[in-house]
Amino acid sequence: MPGKPPDLFRFWEELKRRKVVKAAFVYIAVAWAILEASDTIFPLLELPDWTIKFVLILLIIVFILIIVLTWIYDITPEGIKVTDRVDAEGRESGSRGGKDARKRLGKAKSPGLQRYTVFRKIILPILIVTPLLLILIFKQRFTEIIGIEDPKRVAARSHVNNAKLSFQAGDLAGASGELELALASDPKYSYAWSSLAALSVARGDLNKAVLQTIEAVKFDPKNFEAAYNMAIALDDKKDYHQAIRWYSEAIRIDSSFVPAYSALGRVYNQLSQPVDAVLILTRAIEKSPESEYLYLVYKNLGNSHLMMDQYDEAVRYLELSWGLKPDMPETCLFLAKAYEASGKITRGIELWQNYIGLETDTAKTGPASRHLKEITIRHLQSIIE
């Protein structure tokens, strides 16, 4: 007589008989389509990156439930029934004698009891523990979603919002007072520390800004504002390599944060690495094509192409930036240089004149005026000749 099939083989056959395998493959295909759609649609809706992770975790939980329900229940013409009962009824109706039917029914109970034991000892604890672990890991997100939050955190957030309004109005003292109240309410509120760092940058205290940003990152490693503020502080100190690290960290935390892309591209240009700048700035356009900060990306991208003597591309991106923000002196300066370098002197002279009118720094307008005079004289001489 042939030997009994291995337990694993019998288990696999049982999975197929109960349509668990079929349900799993169908669900995986649907879940994959949902994830692909989420990855495409969520960035367009400007939803944070954690929402995609949340959808993935939710799909995993639903997958476990689908597998368990498919294992236990079956859909019949009479409705949804427990699988063991369906099997038992089918065997009973097809039997010729009551005694034989009872024997087969008795045999059918044994696998059901084993499956119930597996469900109770393994699957049920997983279904209970998994949501609890998710709640612990994403405690802050869950409390925000269901509307329950620590009153101290709520008070701290309110003070930070007031501080931002004061900062935008130029009231640095008022912003400082609000941030002190925020930290008094919740000393571990990361965004209070990152806002304080931004205030220190505005006051010129870069060393203090770095220390405050470290506190912000310590309390919330996902705080992209903290990473961005640290990069700005290091950028102002001309520590460009460390600035690159923190701009990159801000982008890693929030891949849709265009100002970090723009600043990183500008730093690469300052380090004479225009190729790296082009790569990062092009990525910004792909990630956030509708961002209000694209004029900065176009400006720095145009400068990158100007540095590589690609004048047509430089003009194209700088004109895009100029169209979005026509009062930005630096864009006008780069555009004047690009037109001049490409041989379109008349347009270049016009833009040099515009730049001198926009620039408020007299240390920059002096050399620009002298250069404008020189190219104007050369241009007139070429016309006369």
QUIDAJO-V96837 format. One record per pair of residues at least 12 apart in sequence whose ideal C-beta (glycine too) atoms are under 6 Angstrom apart, sorted by sequence separation. I is the first residue (numbers start at 1). GAP is how many residues later the second one is. D is the distance in Angstrom with one decimal. If there is no record, write none. Layout:
i=I gap=GAP d=D
i=I gap=GAP d=D
This chain:
i=74 gap=12 d=4.9
i=163 gap=12 d=4.3
i=197 gap=12 d=4.5
i=231 gap=12 d=4.8
i=265 gap=12 d=4.2
i=302 gap=12 d=4.8
i=336 gap=12 d=5.4
i=356 gap=12 d=5.3
i=91 gap=13 d=4.8
i=92 gap=13 d=6.0
i=179 gap=13 d=5.7
i=213 gap=13 d=5.2
i=247 gap=13 d=5.1
i=284 gap=13 d=4.9
i=322 gap=13 d=5.9
i=356 gap=13 d=5.9
i=38 gap=14 d=5.4
i=163 gap=15 d=3.7
i=197 gap=15 d=3.9
i=231 gap=15 d=3.6
i=265 gap=15 d=5.2
i=302 gap=15 d=3.7
i=336 gap=15 d=3.7
i=162 gap=16 d=4.5
i=163 gap=16 d=4.8
i=179 gap=16 d=5.7
i=196 gap=16 d=4.9
i=197 gap=16 d=4.3
i=213 gap=16 d=5.3
i=230 gap=16 d=4.6
i=231 gap=16 d=4.3
i=247 gap=16 d=5.5
i=264 gap=16 d=5.3
i=265 gap=16 d=4.1
i=281 gap=16 d=5.2
i=301 gap=16 d=4.6
i=302 gap=16 d=3.5
i=318 gap=16 d=5.4
i=335 gap=16 d=5.3
i=336 gap=16 d=4.6
i=38 gap=17 d=5.1
i=88 gap=17 d=5.1
i=179 gap=17 d=4.9
i=213 gap=17 d=3.8
i=247 gap=17 d=4.0
i=318 gap=17 d=4.3
i=159 gap=19 d=4.7
i=193 gap=19 d=5.3
i=227 gap=19 d=5.1
i=261 gap=19 d=5.8
i=281 gap=19 d=5.8
i=298 gap=19 d=4.6
i=332 gap=19 d=5.8
i=336 gap=19 d=5.6
i=88 gap=20 d=4.9
i=281 gap=20 d=4.4
i=318 gap=20 d=5.9
i=352 gap=20 d=4.3
i=87 gap=21 d=5.6
i=159 gap=22 d=4.6
i=160 gap=22 d=5.1
i=193 gap=22 d=4.5
i=194 gap=22 d=4.0
i=227 gap=22 d=4.3
i=228 gap=22 d=4.2
i=298 gap=22 d=4.4
i=299 gap=22 d=4.2
i=332 gap=22 d=5.1
i=333 gap=22 d=4.9
i=159 gap=23 d=3.7
i=193 gap=23 d=3.7
i=210 gap=23 d=5.2
i=227 gap=23 d=4.0
i=244 gap=23 d=5.8
i=261 gap=23 d=3.4
i=298 gap=23 d=3.7
i=315 gap=23 d=4.9
i=332 gap=23 d=4.3
i=175 gap=24 d=5.7
i=209 gap=24 d=4.2
i=243 gap=24 d=5.7
i=314 gap=24 d=4.2
i=156 gap=26 d=4.3
i=190 gap=26 d=4.7
i=224 gap=26 d=4.7
i=258 gap=26 d=5.4
i=278 gap=26 d=4.9
i=295 gap=26 d=4.7
i=329 gap=26 d=6.0
i=332 gap=26 d=5.8
i=206 gap=27 d=4.8
i=240 gap=27 d=5.3
i=277 gap=27 d=4.3
i=311 gap=27 d=5.5
i=349 gap=27 d=5.7
i=31 gap=28 d=4.6
i=84 gap=28 d=3.7
i=156 gap=29 d=4.3
i=190 gap=29 d=4.2
i=194 gap=29 d=5.7
i=224 gap=29 d=3.9
i=295 gap=29 d=3.8
i=329 gap=29 d=4.2
i=155 gap=30 d=4.2
i=156 gap=30 d=3.8
i=190 gap=30 d=3.4
i=206 gap=30 d=5.7
i=224 gap=30 d=4.1
i=258 gap=30 d=5.0
i=274 gap=30 d=4.0
i=295 gap=30 d=4.1
i=311 gap=30 d=5.3
i=329 gap=30 d=4.4
i=160 gap=31 d=5.5
i=188 gap=31 d=4.9
i=194 gap=31 d=4.6
i=198 gap=31 d=5.1
i=201 gap=31 d=5.8
i=206 gap=31 d=5.3
i=222 gap=31 d=5.6
i=240 gap=31 d=5.8
i=256 gap=31 d=5.7
i=303 gap=31 d=5.0
i=311 gap=31 d=3.9
i=160 gap=32 d=5.3
i=163 gap=32 d=5.7
i=194 gap=32 d=3.9
i=197 gap=32 d=4.5
i=201 gap=32 d=5.4
i=228 gap=32 d=5.4
i=255 gap=32 d=5.7
i=256 gap=32 d=5.1
i=299 gap=32 d=4.7
i=302 gap=32 d=5.7
i=306 gap=32 d=5.2
i=152 gap=33 d=5.0
i=153 gap=33 d=5.2
i=156 gap=33 d=4.2
i=190 gap=33 d=4.5
i=224 gap=33 d=5.6
i=258 gap=33 d=4.2
i=274 gap=33 d=4.3
i=152 gap=34 d=4.6
i=259 gap=34 d=5.4
i=262 gap=34 d=3.9
i=266 gap=34 d=4.9
i=269 gap=34 d=5.5
i=274 gap=34 d=5.2
i=345 gap=34 d=4.8
i=160 gap=35 d=5.4
i=194 gap=35 d=5.4
i=258 gap=35 d=4.3
i=262 gap=35 d=5.0
i=265 gap=35 d=4.3
i=269 gap=35 d=5.8
i=27 gap=36 d=5.9
i=156 gap=36 d=5.7
i=262 gap=38 d=5.8
i=27 gap=39 d=5.3
i=23 gap=43 d=5.9
i=23 gap=47 d=4.4
i=20 gap=50 d=4.9
i=20 gap=51 d=5.5
i=18 gap=53 d=5.7
i=68 gap=55 d=5.5
i=18 gap=65 d=5.7
i=57 gap=77 d=5.9
i=43 gap=213 d=5.9
